[in-house]
Amino acid sequence: MGKRIAILQSNYIPWKGYFDLINSVDEFILYDTAQFTKNDWRNRNKIKTPRGLSWLTIPVFHDFGQTIEETKISDPEWASKHWSSLRQNYSAAPHFREYAARIEDVYREVRLERSLSVINYRFIREVCEIIGIDTAITWSRDYELADGRVERLVGLCRQAGGEEYLSGPAAKAYMREQLFTDAGIKVTYMDYSDYPEYGQLYPPFEHGVSVLDLIFNMGPEARLYLKSFVAEGASSSLPGAR
């Protein structure tokens, strides 16, 4: 099978589907040269609480047209607040104590970091290590960027040596697949449906929360709730606890 590429903006402690996508490709390109979008997943995500779903949002300065890479943090206290909220709401989760030290260490490490892109990357790498994902992660800034929304994606795939582009399903609305075909690149789409439920605090069950929910609740079994690992016949051993 030829080299498979995915290209996506960085998100803050993303949901499990994001990591399923990363684990499904040979190279994952962080598209942080893209424009920052307010009220999106770039600087926030959801967690479960006894009172329902709650947002963890990194406060940022925002000017129209800025890229994700250009986005800076506006409140230096965000990290301690977020970790406090996670500890308060997940301390009763079966595997919280196993992974708490690793996640808290990342919050300590990034608490003075001003770049949203760097913070997102650090959490993404840590979660990949915990779950056991070894996909190469690169940056769109390391490649030449063509003009045009889809043309840029095609150019990134070509420069990375990709023969297949795995896209999120929402991109079907604007994807011009012929451009990929003309470049000799196959386009396929990720399927985020039919994920199995797992033991989660505070019913009802919710799929669209941060991957930390899955890790704290399922621990060594977490990877079995990602389709890509199940397809690979994954072992249930999660290497990230300490």
BASE-620519 format. One record per atom (N, C-alpha, C): residue in one letter; atom name; y negated, x negated, z. Coordinates in steps of 0.001 Angstrom, whole numbers, always signed. Layout:
N
type / atom / v / u / w
a / CA / Y / X / Z
...
//
This chain:
242
type / atom / v / u / w
m / N / +1198 / -849 / +0
m / CA / +0 / +0 / +0
m / C / -1239 / -879 / +0
g / N / -2247 / -506 / -810
g / CA / -3455 / -1290 / -901
g / C / -4303 / -1184 / +353
k / N / -5321 / -2043 / +430
k / CA / -6182 / -2075 / +1601
k / C / -6940 / -762 / +1743
r / N / -6917 / -221 / +2949
r / CA / -7536 / +1067 / +3239
r / C / -8783 / +846 / +4081
i / N / -9888 / +1492 / +3689
i / CA / -11184 / +1301 / +4332
i / C / -11699 / +2633 / +4869
a / N / -12344 / +2602 / +6026
a / CA / -13130 / +3744 / +6517
a / C / -14527 / +3243 / +6853
i / N / -15516 / +4089 / +6654
i / CA / -16918 / +3735 / +6888
i / C / -17550 / +4863 / +7690
l / N / -18066 / +4541 / +8872
l / CA / -18610 / +5600 / +9727
l / C / -19668 / +5027 / +10662
q / N / -20674 / +5837 / +10971
q / CA / -21687 / +5419 / +11936
q / C / -21050 / +5241 / +13313
s / N / -21618 / +4341 / +14095
s / CA / -21108 / +4183 / +15459
s / C / -21493 / +5399 / +16290
n / N / -20593 / +5803 / +17174
n / CA / -20836 / +6888 / +18124
n / C / -20677 / +6356 / +19540
y / N / -21230 / +7070 / +20491
y / CA / -21120 / +6682 / +21898
y / C / -19842 / +7269 / +22499
i / N / -19015 / +6410 / +23082
i / CA / -17693 / +6763 / +23629
i / C / -17079 / +7950 / +22879
p / N / -16722 / +7747 / +21587
p / CA / -16339 / +8858 / +20708
p / C / -15073 / +9593 / +21150
w / N / -14805 / +10701 / +20470
w / CA / -13610 / +11494 / +20733
w / C / -12383 / +10802 / +20130
k / N / -11209 / +11305 / +20438
k / CA / -9953 / +10676 / +20025
k / C / -9803 / +10592 / +18508
g / N / -10342 / +11586 / +17769
g / CA / -10227 / +11563 / +16319
g / C / -10886 / +10351 / +15687
y / N / -11974 / +9881 / +16291
y / CA / -12678 / +8687 / +15800
y / C / -11744 / +7484 / +15840
f / N / -11002 / +7359 / +16933
f / CA / -10090 / +6225 / +17084
f / C / -8826 / +6405 / +16250
d / N / -8445 / +7643 / +15998
d / CA / -7347 / +7918 / +15080
d / C / -7713 / +7424 / +13684
l / N / -8957 / +7656 / +13275
l / CA / -9440 / +7171 / +11980
l / C / -9412 / +5642 / +11936
i / N / -9916 / +4999 / +12977
i / CA / -9912 / +3535 / +13007
i / C / -8493 / +2991 / +12881
n / N / -7559 / +3602 / +13598
n / CA / -6186 / +3115 / +13594
n / C / -5462 / +3401 / +12280
s / N / -6052 / +4235 / +11434
s / CA / -5418 / +4621 / +10179
s / C / -5804 / +3720 / +9016
v / N / -6701 / +2742 / +9260
v / CA / -7193 / +1896 / +8166
v / C / -7015 / +422 / +8487
d / N / -7228 / -411 / +7454
d / CA / -7138 / -1863 / +7615
d / C / -8478 / -2475 / +8021
e / N / -9568 / -1856 / +7598
e / CA / -10910 / -2316 / +7981
e / C / -11792 / -1104 / +8229
f / N / -12478 / -1122 / +9352
f / CA / -13384 / -47 / +9732
f / C / -14793 / -613 / +9710
i / N / -15647 / -78 / +8825
i / CA / -17010 / -585 / +8674
i / C / -17971 / +305 / +9441
l / N / -18653 / -275 / +10423
l / CA / -19669 / +456 / +11177
l / C / -20924 / +579 / +10316
y / N / -21267 / +1818 / +9996
y / CA / -22337 / +2093 / +9045
y / C / -23652 / +2303 / +9796
d / N / -24050 / +1300 / +10560
d / CA / -25238 / +1441 / +11408
d / C / -26536 / +1086 / +10702
t / N / -26447 / +786 / +9405
t / CA / -27660 / +707 / +8580
t / C / -28090 / +2106 / +8143
a / N / -27304 / +3115 / +8495
a / CA / -27658 / +4508 / +8190
a / C / -28749 / +4996 / +9138
q / N / -29428 / +6054 / +8735
q / CA / -30513 / +6606 / +9546
q / C / -29981 / +7213 / +10840
f / N / -30687 / +6958 / +11924
f / CA / -30356 / +7581 / +13205
f / C / -30692 / +9066 / +13140
t / N / -29769 / +9892 / +13614
t / CA / -29988 / +11335 / +13623
t / C / -30028 / +11835 / +15054
k / N / -31079 / +12582 / +15378
k / CA / -31233 / +13129 / +16727
k / C / -30206 / +14231 / +16979
n / N / -29903 / +14433 / +18269
n / CA / -28988 / +15502 / +18688
n / C / -27653 / +15417 / +17963
d / N / -27178 / +14191 / +17813
d / CA / -25930 / +13926 / +17128
d / C / -25039 / +13096 / +18054
w / N / -23963 / +12523 / +17517
w / CA / -22992 / +11809 / +18340
w / C / -23349 / +10340 / +18523
r / N / -24420 / +9867 / +17886
r / CA / -24739 / +8433 / +17945
r / C / -24996 / +7971 / +19380
n / N / -25706 / +8792 / +20157
n / CA / -26097 / +8362 / +21506
n / C / -25646 / +9338 / +22593
r / N / -24657 / +10174 / +22289
r / CA / -24200 / +11100 / +23326
r / C / -22768 / +11550 / +23051
n / N / -22117 / +12028 / +24093
n / CA / -20807 / +12649 / +23957
n / C / -20550 / +13553 / +25147
k / N / -19472 / +14325 / +25068
k / CA / -19181 / +15331 / +26081
k / C / -18028 / +14901 / +26978
i / N / -18109 / +15320 / +28232
i / CA / -17029 / +15128 / +29185
i / C / -16720 / +16468 / +29850
k / N / -15557 / +16539 / +30515
k / CA / -15181 / +17737 / +31262
k / C / -15690 / +17623 / +32697
t / N / -16166 / +18744 / +33241
t / CA / -16576 / +18802 / +34643
t / C / -16086 / +20135 / +35218
p / N / -16070 / +20300 / +36534
p / CA / -15669 / +21589 / +37116
p / C / -16558 / +22745 / +36689
r / N / -17756 / +22434 / +36210
r / CA / -18709 / +23468 / +35791
r / C / -18705 / +23671 / +34273
g / N / -17763 / +23039 / +33596
g / CA / -17688 / +23146 / +32140
g / C / -18022 / +21838 / +31458
l / N / -18261 / +21886 / +30171
l / CA / -18585 / +20684 / +29414
l / C / -19981 / +20186 / +29781
s / N / -20121 / +18841 / +29792
s / CA / -21414 / +18233 / +30116
s / C / -21671 / +17074 / +29160
w / N / -22932 / +16920 / +28755
w / CA / -23304 / +15821 / +27858
w / C / -23649 / +14571 / +28658
l / N / -23171 / +13428 / +28186
l / CA / -23691 / +12135 / +28614
l / C / -24535 / +11616 / +27466
t / N / -25821 / +11475 / +27682
t / CA / -26749 / +11098 / +26610
t / C / -27473 / +9810 / +26960
i / N / -27425 / +8835 / +26058
i / CA / -28202 / +7609 / +26233
i / C / -29619 / +7891 / +25737
p / N / -30633 / +7791 / +26591
p / CA / -32006 / +8062 / +26154
p / C / -32519 / +6948 / +25241
v / N / -33103 / +7329 / +24117
v / CA / -33573 / +6340 / +23139
v / C / -34982 / +6677 / +22665
f / N / -35662 / +5643 / +22175
f / CA / -36919 / +5847 / +21460
f / C / -36573 / +6303 / +20050
h / N / -37352 / +7262 / +19527
h / CA / -37031 / +7772 / +18195
h / C / -38278 / +7876 / +17338
d / N / -38228 / +7220 / +16187
d / CA / -39232 / +7372 / +15143
d / C / -38515 / +7805 / +13878
f / N / -39116 / +8706 / +13141
f / CA / -38462 / +9228 / +11943
f / C / -38139 / +8089 / +10970
g / N / -36907 / +8084 / +10476
g / CA / -36510 / +7109 / +9476
g / C / -35863 / +5855 / +10026
q / N / -35869 / +5672 / +11333
q / CA / -35253 / +4467 / +11879
q / C / -33743 / +4500 / +11687
t / N / -33139 / +3323 / +11556
t / CA / -31694 / +3238 / +11445
t / C / -31060 / +3220 / +12835
i / N / -29750 / +3368 / +12857
i / CA / -29044 / +3265 / +14134
i / C / -29236 / +1879 / +14722
e / N / -29185 / +857 / +13871
e / CA / -29371 / -518 / +14341
e / C / -30753 / -746 / +14945
e / N / -31730 / +5 / +14487
e / CA / -33105 / -154 / +14978
e / C / -33375 / +671 / +16230
t / N / -32434 / +1490 / +16652
t / CA / -32652 / +2412 / +17765
t / C / -32518 / +1698 / +19103
k / N / -33539 / +1843 / +19955
k / CA / -33597 / +1132 / +21229
k / C / -33530 / +2105 / +22412
i / N / -33024 / +1601 / +23520
i / CA / -32849 / +2397 / +24726
i / C / -34195 / +2568 / +25440
s / N / -34443 / +3765 / +25962
s / CA / -35730 / +4041 / +26608
s / C / -35657 / +4099 / +28135
d / N / -34453 / +4216 / +28702
d / CA / -34314 / +4297 / +30161
d / C / -33229 / +3324 / +30623
p / N / -33608 / +2244 / +31308
p / CA / -32628 / +1232 / +31708
p / C / -31641 / +1698 / +32775
e / N / -31869 / +2863 / +33348
e / CA / -30963 / +3365 / +34390
e / C / -29809 / +4192 / +33839
w / N / -29748 / +4365 / +32517
w / CA / -28756 / +5268 / +31928
w / C / -27324 / +4872 / +32286
a / N / -27017 / +3572 / +32282
a / CA / -25633 / +3125 / +32455
a / C / -25088 / +3491 / +33830
s / N / -25875 / +3242 / +34862
s / CA / -25412 / +3563 / +36213
s / C / -25254 / +5076 / +36384
k / N / -26137 / +5847 / +35764
k / CA / -26031 / +7306 / +35841
k / C / -24766 / +7804 / +35143
h / N / -24464 / +7254 / +33987
h / CA / -23288 / +7694 / +33241
h / C / -22002 / +7330 / +33976
w / N / -21948 / +6107 / +34508
w / CA / -20738 / +5727 / +35230
w / C / -20559 / +6581 / +36489
s / N / -21636 / +6875 / +37168
s / CA / -21567 / +7728 / +38347
s / C / -21022 / +9103 / +37991
s / N / -21460 / +9642 / +36853
s / CA / -20993 / +10953 / +36410
s / C / -19513 / +10909 / +36047
l / N / -19085 / +9869 / +35364
l / CA / -17672 / +9738 / +35015
l / C / -16812 / +9614 / +36268
r / N / -17266 / +8812 / +37201
r / CA / -16501 / +8626 / +38441
r / C / -16399 / +9933 / +39223
q / N / -17492 / +10657 / +39281
q / CA / -17522 / +11917 / +40025
q / C / -16579 / +12955 / +39402
n / N / -16542 / +13012 / +38073
n / CA / -15799 / +14078 / +37402
n / C / -14362 / +13717 / +37031
y / N / -14040 / +12414 / +37058
y / CA / -12687 / +12012 / +36669
y / C / -11912 / +11282 / +37767
s / N / -12475 / +11154 / +38937
s / CA / -11762 / +10431 / +39999
s / C / -10437 / +11094 / +40348
a / N / -10310 / +12396 / +40097
a / CA / -9065 / +13105 / +40384
a / C / -8070 / +13035 / +39226
a / N / -8456 / +12452 / +38092
a / CA / -7546 / +12338 / +36954
a / C / -6408 / +11388 / +37302
p / N / -5190 / +11651 / +36824
p / CA / -4017 / +10885 / +37240
p / C / -4111 / +9382 / +37020
h / N / -4831 / +8943 / +35971
h / CA / -4854 / +7518 / +35639
h / C / -6241 / +6902 / +35748
f / N / -7150 / +7600 / +36433
f / CA / -8516 / +7086 / +36537
f / C / -8542 / +5704 / +37185
r / N / -7821 / +5540 / +38277
r / CA / -7881 / +4270 / +39015
r / C / -7345 / +3106 / +38189
e / N / -6422 / +3375 / +37274
e / CA / -5855 / +2306 / +36446
e / C / -6880 / +1707 / +35487
y / N / -7781 / +2549 / +34986
y / CA / -8692 / +2116 / +33926
y / C / -10149 / +2075 / +34351
a / N / -10446 / +2509 / +35548
a / CA / -11836 / +2585 / +36004
a / C / -12525 / +1223 / +35975
a / N / -11829 / +178 / +36414
a / CA / -12460 / -1145 / +36492
a / C / -12900 / -1641 / +35121
r / N / -12070 / -1422 / +34100
r / CA / -12427 / -1879 / +32756
r / C / -13657 / -1150 / +32236
i / N / -13689 / +162 / +32410
i / CA / -14821 / +939 / +31897
i / C / -16089 / +629 / +32684
e / N / -15971 / +512 / +33996
e / CA / -17146 / +175 / +34805
e / C / -17691 / -1193 / +34419
d / N / -16815 / -2138 / +34126
d / CA / -17264 / -3469 / +33715
d / C / -18094 / -3413 / +32433
v / N / -17715 / -2548 / +31506
v / CA / -18494 / -2427 / +30270
v / C / -19872 / -1852 / +30575
y / N / -19931 / -840 / +31427
y / CA / -21237 / -287 / +31796
y / C / -22117 / -1354 / +32450
r / N / -21552 / -2180 / +33280
r / CA / -22324 / -3263 / +33890
r / C / -22805 / -4255 / +32842
e / N / -21926 / -4538 / +31894
e / CA / -22248 / -5524 / +30859
e / C / -23399 / -5071 / +29968
v / N / -23443 / -3774 / +29650
v / CA / -24434 / -3290 / +28681
v / C / -25675 / -2694 / +29336
r / N / -25758 / -2709 / +30648
r / CA / -26840 / -1979 / +31311
r / C / -28228 / -2511 / +30944
l / N / -28335 / -3781 / +30570
l / CA / -29628 / -4335 / +30167
l / C / -29769 / -4453 / +28649
e / N / -28743 / -4046 / +27927
e / CA / -28788 / -4104 / +26456
e / C / -29719 / -3015 / +25925
r / N / -30579 / -3375 / +25004
r / CA / -31533 / -2399 / +24463
r / C / -31077 / -1770 / +23149
s / N / -30099 / -2357 / +22483
s / CA / -29660 / -1866 / +21186
s / C / -28550 / -821 / +21325
l / N / -28795 / +398 / +20836
l / CA / -27776 / +1435 / +20867
l / C / -26541 / +1007 / +20080
s / N / -26753 / +375 / +18945
s / CA / -25646 / -42 / +18092
s / C / -24721 / -1020 / +18816
v / N / -25293 / -1963 / +19519
v / CA / -24501 / -2941 / +20264
v / C / -23711 / -2263 / +21384
i / N / -24353 / -1332 / +22081
i / CA / -23684 / -604 / +23167
i / C / -22497 / +192 / +22625
n / N / -22724 / +935 / +21550
n / CA / -21640 / +1712 / +20958
n / C / -20479 / +819 / +20551
y / N / -20808 / -285 / +19901
y / CA / -19772 / -1228 / +19447
y / C / -18955 / -1748 / +20621
r / N / -19630 / -2071 / +21716
r / CA / -18917 / -2632 / +22870
r / C / -17907 / -1632 / +23437
f / N / -18306 / -375 / +23538
f / CA / -17368 / +638 / +24035
f / C / -16236 / +891 / +23041
i / N / -16560 / +933 / +21756
i / CA / -15518 / +1138 / +20746
i / C / -14480 / +27 / +20806
r / N / -14933 / -1225 / +20915
r / CA / -13985 / -2341 / +20996
r / C / -13125 / -2261 / +22248
e / N / -13735 / -1888 / +23358
e / CA / -12978 / -1818 / +24612
e / C / -11893 / -740 / +24528
v / N / -12257 / +422 / +24002
v / CA / -11270 / +1496 / +23883
v / C / -10154 / +1087 / +22914
c / N / -10500 / +440 / +21812
c / CA / -9474 / -36 / +20880
c / C / -8491 / -978 / +21583
e / N / -9007 / -1869 / +22413
e / CA / -8142 / -2790 / +23140
e / C / -7265 / -2039 / +24133
i / N / -7827 / -1070 / +24812
i / CA / -7059 / -298 / +25797
i / C / -5918 / +464 / +25121
i / N / -6216 / +1115 / +24000
i / CA / -5204 / +1936 / +23334
i / C / -4225 / +1085 / +22526
g / N / -4688 / -86 / +22079
g / CA / -3828 / -948 / +21277
g / C / -4094 / -853 / +19790
i / N / -5358 / -700 / +19407
i / CA / -5762 / -646 / +17999
i / C / -6279 / -2022 / +17600
d / N / -5704 / -2597 / +16542
d / CA / -6105 / -3947 / +16137
d / C / -6787 / -3987 / +14772
t / N / -7283 / -2850 / +14320
t / CA / -8006 / -2777 / +13046
t / C / -9240 / -3690 / +13065
a / N / -9492 / -4381 / +11961
a / CA / -10697 / -5195 / +11834
a / C / -11919 / -4290 / +11804
i / N / -12932 / -4592 / +12631
i / CA / -14176 / -3822 / +12663
i / C / -15312 / -4716 / +12184
t / N / -16000 / -4279 / +11135
t / CA / -17102 / -5052 / +10560
t / C / -18353 / -4171 / +10521
w / N / -19442 / -4737 / +9971
w / CA / -20731 / -4036 / +9947
w / C / -21211 / -3887 / +8508
s / N / -21821 / -2766 / +8196
s / CA / -22361 / -2558 / +6854
s / C / -23437 / -3582 / +6528
r / N / -24137 / -4073 / +7541
r / CA / -25210 / -5054 / +7298
r / C / -24673 / -6372 / +6746
d / N / -23380 / -6615 / +6901
d / CA / -22778 / -7849 / +6409
d / C / -22470 / -7795 / +4915
y / N / -22718 / -6642 / +4293
y / CA / -22464 / -6464 / +2869
y / C / -23770 / -6126 / +2155
e / N / -23767 / -6281 / +838
e / CA / -24900 / -5833 / +39
e / C / -24858 / -4304 / -45
l / N / -26016 / -3680 / +110
l / CA / -26079 / -2218 / +164
l / C / -26732 / -1674 / -1100
a / N / -25965 / -887 / -1841
a / CA / -26464 / -296 / -3084
a / C / -27355 / +899 / -2778
d / N / -28142 / +1312 / -3763
d / CA / -28935 / +2531 / -3647
d / C / -28034 / +3731 / -3909
g / N / -28328 / +4835 / -3241
g / CA / -27551 / +6056 / -3441
g / C / -26508 / +6225 / -2350
r / N / -26415 / +7431 / -1832
r / CA / -25549 / +7705 / -681
r / C / -24080 / +7357 / -959
v / N / -23536 / +7923 / -2021
v / CA / -22131 / +7675 / -2339
v / C / -21959 / +6309 / -2993
e / N / -22919 / +5905 / -3816
e / CA / -22849 / +4585 / -4445
e / C / -22744 / +3473 / -3402
r / N / -23429 / +3666 / -2280
r / CA / -23381 / +2667 / -1204
r / C / -21979 / +2572 / -600
l / N / -21332 / +3724 / -424
l / CA / -19972 / +3727 / +118
l / C / -19006 / +3054 / -845
v / N / -19156 / +3357 / -2136
v / CA / -18307 / +2725 / -3149
v / C / -18501 / +1215 / -3132
g / N / -19770 / +786 / -3041
g / CA / -20067 / -645 / -3019
g / C / -19465 / -1344 / -1810
l / N / -19530 / -707 / -657
l / CA / -18939 / -1289 / +546
l / C / -17426 / -1429 / +386
c / N / -16792 / -389 / -135
c / CA / -15333 / -456 / -347
c / C / -14972 / -1575 / -1316
r / N / -15708 / -1696 / -2397
r / CA / -15395 / -2726 / -3399
r / C / -15552 / -4120 / -2810
q / N / -16651 / -4334 / -2085
q / CA / -16879 / -5663 / -1518
q / C / -15837 / -6024 / -459
a / N / -15335 / -5000 / +239
a / CA / -14322 / -5238 / +1269
a / C / -12915 / -5344 / +687
g / N / -12801 / -5169 / -625
g / CA / -11492 / -5251 / -1265
g / C / -10655 / -4006 / -1074
g / N / -11301 / -2879 / -832
g / CA / -10578 / -1648 / -569
g / C / -10025 / -1004 / -1826
e / N / -8823 / -491 / -1718
e / CA / -8198 / +270 / -2795
e / C / -8091 / +1750 / -2440
e / N / -8366 / +2056 / -1186
e / CA / -8357 / +3446 / -737
e / C / -9461 / +3638 / +286
y / N / -10199 / +4731 / +159
y / CA / -11258 / +5076 / +1107
y / C / -10827 / +6306 / +1891
l / N / -10679 / +6155 / +3202
l / CA / -10323 / +7278 / +4067
l / C / -11600 / +7825 / +4687
s / N / -11900 / +9066 / +4371
s / CA / -13156 / +9684 / +4791
s / C / -12902 / +10784 / +5813
g / N / -13906 / +11071 / +6615
g / CA / -13863 / +12251 / +7455
g / C / -13927 / +13495 / +6587
p / N / -13368 / +14615 / +7030
p / CA / -13313 / +15824 / +6192
p / C / -14667 / +16417 / +5855
a / N / -15670 / +16217 / +6704
a / CA / -16989 / +16808 / +6458
a / C / -17635 / +16254 / +5194
a / N / -17234 / +15053 / +4767
a / CA / -17855 / +14413 / +3604
a / C / -17471 / +15083 / +2288
k / N / -16481 / +15965 / +2314
k / CA / -16095 / +16659 / +1082
k / C / -17275 / +17410 / +483
a / N / -18226 / +17793 / +1329
a / CA / -19369 / +18588 / +871
a / C / -20261 / +17811 / -95
y / N / -20288 / +16490 / +20
y / CA / -21175 / +15714 / -844
y / C / -20450 / +14626 / -1631
m / N / -19176 / +14433 / -1390
m / CA / -18456 / +13327 / -2017
m / C / -18360 / +13494 / -3535
r / N / -18749 / +12460 / -4240
r / CA / -18585 / +12421 / -5698
r / C / -17420 / +11481 / -5980
e / N / -16231 / +12054 / -5963
e / CA / -15015 / +11240 / -6018
e / C / -14887 / +10449 / -7321
q / N / -15521 / +10937 / -8376
q / CA / -15412 / +10243 / -9662
q / C / -15962 / +8828 / -9587
l / N / -16987 / +8623 / -8759
l / CA / -17547 / +7282 / -8602
l / C / -16512 / +6326 / -8014
f / N / -15715 / +6829 / -7065
f / CA / -14648 / +6008 / -6498
f / C / -13545 / +5772 / -7528
t / N / -13189 / +6831 / -8250
t / CA / -12152 / +6710 / -9275
t / C / -12535 / +5679 / -10324
d / N / -13806 / +5709 / -10757
d / CA / -14286 / +4752 / -11756
d / C / -14201 / +3316 / -11249
a / N / -14273 / +3158 / -9919
a / CA / -14189 / +1817 / -9317
a / C / -12754 / +1447 / -8946
g / N / -11802 / +2320 / -9272
g / CA / -10408 / +2033 / -8969
g / C / -10043 / +2242 / -7519
i / N / -10781 / +3146 / -6847
i / CA / -10564 / +3391 / -5414
i / C / -10120 / +4840 / -5206
k / N / -9028 / +5006 / -4505
k / CA / -8512 / +6334 / -4190
k / C / -9246 / +6900 / -2978
v / N / -9572 / +8192 / -2986
v / CA / -10233 / +8848 / -1855
v / C / -9239 / +9785 / -1164
t / N / -9091 / +9627 / +136
t / CA / -8295 / +10551 / +935
t / C / -9136 / +10997 / +2132
y / N / -8707 / +12075 / +2777
y / CA / -9490 / +12650 / +3869
y / C / -8657 / +12743 / +5139
m / N / -9300 / +12433 / +6249
m / CA / -8668 / +12529 / +7560
m / C / -8476 / +14003 / +7918
d / N / -7361 / +14301 / +8548
d / CA / -7070 / +15657 / +9008
d / C / -7149 / +15678 / +10530
y / N / -8139 / +16376 / +11054
y / CA / -8336 / +16427 / +12504
y / C / -7742 / +17692 / +13133
s / N / -6955 / +18430 / +12381
s / CA / -6382 / +19672 / +12916
s / C / -5070 / +19401 / +13645
d / N / -4677 / +20363 / +14461
d / CA / -3352 / +20384 / +15088
d / C / -3068 / +19210 / +16014
y / N / -4077 / +18704 / +16689
y / CA / -3806 / +17721 / +17742
y / C / -3099 / +18422 / +18899
p / N / -2121 / +17769 / +19521
p / CA / -1464 / +18386 / +20674
p / C / -2372 / +18370 / +21897
e / N / -2232 / +19366 / +22734
e / CA / -2957 / +19366 / +23999
e / C / -2258 / +18443 / +24989
y / N / -2983 / +18026 / +26009
y / CA / -2428 / +17175 / +27051
y / C / -2906 / +17679 / +28405
g / N / -2402 / +17096 / +29465
g / CA / -2826 / +17504 / +30796
g / C / -4278 / +17123 / +31037
q / N / -5159 / +18098 / +31067
q / CA / -6604 / +17872 / +31159
q / C / -7154 / +18592 / +32388
l / N / -8084 / +17967 / +33068
l / CA / -8734 / +18616 / +34202
l / C / -9610 / +19777 / +33729
y / N / -9806 / +20730 / +34604
y / CA / -10798 / +21793 / +34434
y / C / -10586 / +22624 / +33158
p / N / -9577 / +23500 / +33141
p / CA / -9345 / +24384 / +31986
p / C / -10601 / +25209 / +31665
p / N / -10694 / +25702 / +30409
p / CA / -9714 / +25628 / +29325
p / C / -9718 / +24281 / +28614
f / N / -8656 / +24017 / +27850
f / CA / -8524 / +22737 / +27153
f / C / -9598 / +22582 / +26083
e / N / -10089 / +21360 / +25932
e / CA / -11114 / +21056 / +24932
e / C / -10753 / +19739 / +24241
h / N / -10585 / +19781 / +22904
h / CA / -10279 / +18563 / +22141
h / C / -11508 / +17673 / +21966
g / N / -12692 / +18297 / +21775
g / CA / -13867 / +17549 / +21345
g / C / -14655 / +16893 / +22456
v / N / -13969 / +16096 / +23277
v / CA / -14637 / +15349 / +24342
v / C / -14379 / +13860 / +24148
s / N / -15082 / +13039 / +24905
s / CA / -14914 / +11595 / +24807
s / C / -13450 / +11192 / +24993
v / N / -13049 / +10151 / +24285
v / CA / -11690 / +9610 / +24406
v / C / -11373 / +9166 / +25831
l / N / -12407 / +8919 / +26647
l / CA / -12155 / +8534 / +28037
l / C / -11413 / +9636 / +28781
d / N / -11623 / +10882 / +28385
d / CA / -10901 / +11997 / +28980
d / C / -9398 / +11825 / +28770
l / N / -9007 / +11468 / +27567
l / CA / -7595 / +11252 / +27244
l / C / -7026 / +10067 / +28020
i / N / -7764 / +8976 / +28084
i / CA / -7291 / +7770 / +28777
i / C / -7138 / +8014 / +30272
f / N / -8146 / +8626 / +30890
f / CA / -8080 / +8855 / +32338
f / C / -6990 / +9861 / +32706
n / N / -6715 / +10815 / +31819
n / CA / -5711 / +11827 / +32132
n / C / -4293 / +11408 / +31778
m / N / -4130 / +10691 / +30666
m / CA / -2780 / +10406 / +30184
m / C / -2363 / +8943 / +30313
g / N / -3296 / +8039 / +30543
g / CA / -2946 / +6649 / +30774
g / C / -2044 / +6070 / +29699
p / N / -869 / +5539 / +30069
p / CA / +15 / +4886 / +29104
p / C / +524 / +5799 / +27994
e / N / +388 / +7111 / +28160
e / CA / +841 / +8036 / +27120
e / C / -277 / +8389 / +26134
a / N / -1471 / +7850 / +26319
a / CA / -2628 / +8298 / +25535
a / C / -2413 / +8148 / +24035
r / N / -1833 / +7040 / +23619
r / CA / -1695 / +6800 / +22185
r / C / -775 / +7826 / +21515
l / N / +91 / +8461 / +22285
l / CA / +999 / +9452 / +21712
l / C / +272 / +10727 / +21305
y / N / -1009 / +10829 / +21665
y / CA / -1813 / +11995 / +21296
y / C / -2743 / +11689 / +20124
l / N / -2526 / +10534 / +19486
l / CA / -3204 / +10197 / +18238
l / C / -2176 / +10250 / +17120
k / N / -2475 / +10962 / +16054
k / CA / -1516 / +11163 / +14973
k / C / -1075 / +9851 / +14335
s / N / -1994 / +8902 / +14212
s / CA / -1672 / +7654 / +13532
s / C / -602 / +6866 / +14282
f / N / -632 / +6900 / +15608
f / CA / +395 / +6207 / +16381
f / C / +1728 / +6927 / +16293
v / N / +1695 / +8244 / +16332
v / CA / +2933 / +9010 / +16217
v / C / +3583 / +8744 / +14867
a / N / +2764 / +8676 / +13806
a / CA / +3278 / +8402 / +12466
a / C / +3916 / +7021 / +12381
e / N / +3390 / +6082 / +13179
e / CA / +3930 / +4723 / +13186
e / C / +5158 / +4590 / +14083
g / N / +5490 / +5676 / +14809
g / CA / +6582 / +5592 / +15769
g / C / +6194 / +4760 / +16964
a / N / +5000 / +5046 / +17515
a / CA / +4414 / +4203 / +18564
a / C / +5224 / +4189 / +19835
s / N / +5193 / +3051 / +20490
s / CA / +5693 / +2932 / +21867
s / C / +4697 / +3611 / +22776
s / N / +5149 / +4066 / +23945
s / CA / +4250 / +4744 / +24868
s / C / +3571 / +3781 / +25837
s / N / +3692 / +2487 / +25576
s / CA / +3111 / +1497 / +26486
s / C / +1665 / +1240 / +26127
l / N / +749 / +1568 / +27017
l / CA / -669 / +1347 / +26793
l / C / -1062 / +43 / +27480
p / N / -1575 / -960 / +26764
p / CA / -1751 / -2284 / +27343
p / C / -3005 / -2480 / +28183
g / N / -3834 / -1444 / +28358
g / CA / -5169 / -1708 / +28868
g / C / -5387 / -1647 / +30367
a / N / -4421 / -1232 / +31170
a / CA / -4668 / -1122 / +32604
a / C / -4656 / -2480 / +33274
r / N / -5297 / -2527 / +34438
r / CA / -5223 / -3767 / +35221
r / C / -5421 / -3445 / +36680
//
